[in-house]
Amino acid sequence: MPKKFRVAGELNRKEIIKKLDRLWADSVKKRAGYKCEYCGRDKNIVTLHAHHIFSRRHLGTRWNVNNGVCLCYKCHLFTAHRDTGTFMLWNIRTKGQKTIDNLELQAHSITKFSTGELKLLVDNWKQNNTCKITGLPVKGIR
């Protein structure tokens, strides 16, 4: 099988996904005003993390900013990952049951992106400072 060559400066699929993850995390932190949404500590006091409400393995919500919560290290580790029931109840109280239900439906839908579609997501995010996943054609069941 012949080797595939990349065009100089062109990102491969893995690099595009990493870039989208960074754009998503930055957007989640910015939306939260660079403060932990759970305890209120800000970036000058603690390291902040962007946490997925529904796992990032679900492509339907992986880059949906509404599926993200800005948390300090302590809240991320000890609440979001160790006390998941309490954390989900907090998400329902702060975001609303309807929002969480919609995210769950999106998260569990079959979603696939071609490399070209992922590139369009990056370009769209840079132009509009937000991710418009629903504006792209998606292969699979929605």
C-alpha positions, 0 to 999 in steps of 0.5 A, a space after each residue: 500500500 502506498 504511503 500517504 503524504 501530508 501537505 506541509 502545514 496541514 493538520 491531520 485528524 488527530 491534530 484537528 481534534 486536539 485543536 477543537 478540544 482546546 477551542 472548546 475548553 477555552 470557550 467554556 472557561 471564558 463563558 464562566 468568567 474564568 471562575 469555578 462554576 461550582 465553588 466560585 474560585 477564580 483563575 488567579 487562585 486555582 488552576 481551572 479545568 473544562 469538564 464535560 457533563 457528558 463524556 467527551 467520547 460522545 461526539 454529539 456533545 464533545 464540542 458543545 459548550 453547553 456540555 461544559 462546566 468550568 471547574 477548579 482542580 479540587 471541584 473537578 477531581 473530588 466532585 465531578 469525578 468522585 461524587 457524580 450523583 451530587 454533581 449531576 444534581 447540581 448541573 440539573 439545578 443550575 442548567 435546568 432539567 430540559 437542558 440536561 435532557 437535551 444534552 443527554 439525547 445529543 450525547 447518545 445520538 450516533 455522530 460521525 465527522 469526516 476530517 473535512 467536517 472537523 476542519 470546517 468546525 475549526 474554521 467556523 469556531 475561529 470566525 464566530 468564536 463559537 462552535 456551530 456543530 448543528 450547522 454541519 452535515 453529520 453522517 449517521 443518525 441524528 
